[in-house]
């Protein structure tokens, strides 16, 4: 369960650095990620998660969606719904 966020957002939120990790990108290349810790409210519960610093758009790791139904209308402006199973 993780998020990836731009380093500027991580810095603005004052998230504490946790460790460094190697990740494999979709093209097979490996990169080093700086990992921070954050507290999020997910389905009404507080969870401590890893946040990877990235130059890309923010991403939500699929581990957060375990136990939930995710529906995406894959068009510009499409609706995204998340429901607990």
HUJOBEL-V192577 format. One record per pair of residues at least 4 apart in sequence whose C-alpha atoms are under 8 Angstrom apart, sorted by the first residue. I is the first residue (numbers start at 1). GAP is how many residues later the second one is. Records with the same first field share a line. If there is no record, write none. Layout:
# HUJOBEL-V192577
I: GAP / GAP
This chain:
# HUJOBEL-V192577
1: 48 / 49 / 60 / 61 / 62 / 63
2: 47 / 48 / 49 / 50 / 58 / 59 / 61 / 62
3: 46 / 47 / 48 / 49 / 55 / 56 / 57 / 58
4: 47 / 48 / 49 / 50 / 53 / 54 / 55 / 56 / 57
5: 4 / 5 / 46 / 47 / 48 / 49 / 50 / 51 / 52 / 53 / 54
6: 4 / 47 / 48 / 49 / 50 / 51 / 52
7: 4 / 46 / 47 / 48
8: 4
9: 4
10: 4 / 5 / 26 / 43
11: 4
15: 21 / 22 / 23
16: 20 / 21 / 22
17: 17 / 18 / 19 / 20
18: 16 / 17 / 18 / 19
19: 15 / 16 / 17
20: 12 / 13 / 14 / 15
21: 11 / 12 / 13 / 14
22: 8 / 9 / 10 / 11
23: 7 / 8 / 9 / 10
24: 4 / 5 / 6 / 7
25: 4 / 5 / 6
33: 19 / 20 / 21
34: 18 / 19
35: 15 / 16 / 17 / 18
36: 14 / 15 / 16 / 17
37: 11 / 12 / 13 / 14
38: 10 / 11 / 12 / 13
39: 7 / 8 / 9 / 10
40: 6 / 7 / 8 / 9
41: 4 / 5 / 6
42: 4 / 5
43: 41
54: 4
60: 4
61: 4
62: 4
65: 4 / 5
67: 17 / 18
68: 14 / 15 / 16 / 17
69: 12 / 13 / 14 / 15 / 16
70: 10 / 11 / 12 / 13
71: 9 / 10 / 11
72: 6 / 7 / 8 / 9
73: 5 / 6 / 7
74: 4
